[in-house]
Amino acid sequence: MAVIDLTHLTGAALQTPVELLVFTVFGDPTKDSLFKATDAVLGGALADSAKAELFEGKSGQSVTIHTHGKLPAKRVAVLGIGARGEFATSTMRDVAAQAIQAGNRAGATSVGFVLPALGANREAMLVQFIAEGIHLGTYKFNRYFTGEDAKREPSVKSFGVVTDLKGKKPTVAQTRAFGAAVTRGTVIAGAVNQARDLVNEPADVITPTALGKIAESLAKKHKDTVTATVLTPKQCQELGMGMFLAVGQGSDREVRFIHLTYTPAKKPKKRLCLIGKGVTFDSGGYSLKTSVGMEDMKVDMAGAASVISAMDAIATLGSDYEVHAVAACCENLVSGRAYKLGDVLHSMDGTTVEINNTDAEGRLTLGDAITYARTKIEPDEMFDFATLTGACMVALGPYTAGVMSDHEALVKGWLAAATATGEDMWRLPLLPRLREQLKSSVADMRNTGDRFGGAITAGLFLKTFAKDTPWVHVDIAGPASVSTARPSQPKGGTGFAVATMIEYATRR
């Protein structure tokens, strides 16, 4: 991440000595006191610019003006954030990203951002989301570009959050709270950006072996609290992971099964397990995808990228829980060794599965990973994250994850964490009646059902292996990678669900 000094600036906003001063307005700017005060100092130029640019304070709108020496700040930027009653705290992530992007476009080295007055009880969270926004908003995956533009560093080196304490100095408690919020936001953004990097890298770089080495490096980084176990194909065979191994057997690259463990200093309150789908490239196998459909299949390991990256942040911030991250990593390719339609696979828990679609491989790898977690880790709660079904994207669109569980308290706690972070998730029902679609005439079950209800039948397949352990399935097929950017989220890998995992494991 870019090195940006995030500081607390106290004093009157219009006296802030920065190159770019940024503040927000809720709706009509002419009703905002700071807008009116700024406009008065600038002799009406701000209102004139706002009128000329049709700036009405709507979310996403902005207007920037040069102060010509009439204020300590060289420029002033006003950002619209919509109606006050509709403003979610997590929206500050995008607002802060807009602010630092405006600074970089202007070539400013310092930005002062006036904290909106939304109540003292929300300040810490606002500061956290500001810290997240400035790092997420400056993220670029440009390591494979060779031009000068790719090498150019962002101009902003200092980003100050401005609050007017009416001449008073911040208290020790205020200083401590500000620092803690900045640290937390920076760590979370770092983990999200790490997951983005893993997803954006070519499949030839992020292989199962590479992910295993990344996990081992993470354990070395947090050697006092984190351990890593990376299982080889032979060890997976000894455990009976027939589904996982079948998916990976078509590739020349060996599978790797990753298990990270975070242990807190004190006796853990509970044991959590985060399970990520780690198919580093998915051709579809003999149920071959089209060329277009295969283009972005390096993204199919986004679940693994997210749980590994979240563990880095959880270990940094600390948790009252013992937290495990598991990822079954492989490539789903076509060769003489690849598994075929009609094959009957033996899962780790003994369930036999008839293959009627080799492109429904993620649930096979996850099924054995869930069995491993349930029997070897024995968690109090399990969560799996997977780019699992196109059906979920059809149901919910490209920005929302589908959530399934038959454990009411657990899924409500998870969705509350998602709401707090601003990650869009929506619960889908696990309808037992649809389990009929998974019946097989030659085995205990088959790996896919009919066309309709595809996301739910995938969830029901996984439930077979979760059994009675409290479990939540999160289908991130849509939001794991996006083709439409927003201020804090450029095109490509998003690091989706990382923030919610961290929130759940370190705040709850």
Secondary structure, DSSP 8 states (H G I E B T S, - for coil): ----EEEEEES-GGG---SEEEEEESS-GGG-HHHHHHHHHTTTHHHHHHHHTT----TT-EEEEE-TTSSSSSEEEEEE---GGG--GGGHHHHHHHHHHHHHHHT-SEEEEE---S-GGGHHHHHHHHHHHHHHTT----TT--SHHHH---S--EEEEEE--TT----HHHHHHHHHHHHHHHHHHHHHHHHHHHHHS-TTTS-HHHHHHHHHHHHHHTTTTEEEEEE-HHHHHHTT-HHHHHHHTTSSS--EEEEEEE--SS--S-EEEEEEEEEEEE--TTS---HHHHTTGGGGGHHHHHHHHHHHHHHHH--SSEEEEEEEEEEE--STTS--TT-EEE-TTS-EEE-S-TT--HHHHHHHHHHHIIIII--SEEEEEE---HHHHHHH-SS-EEEE-S-HHHHHHHHHHHHHHT--EEE----GGGGGGG--SSSSEES---STTHHHHHHHHHHHHHTTS-EEEEE-TTTTEESS-BTTB-SEE--TTHHHHHHHHHT-
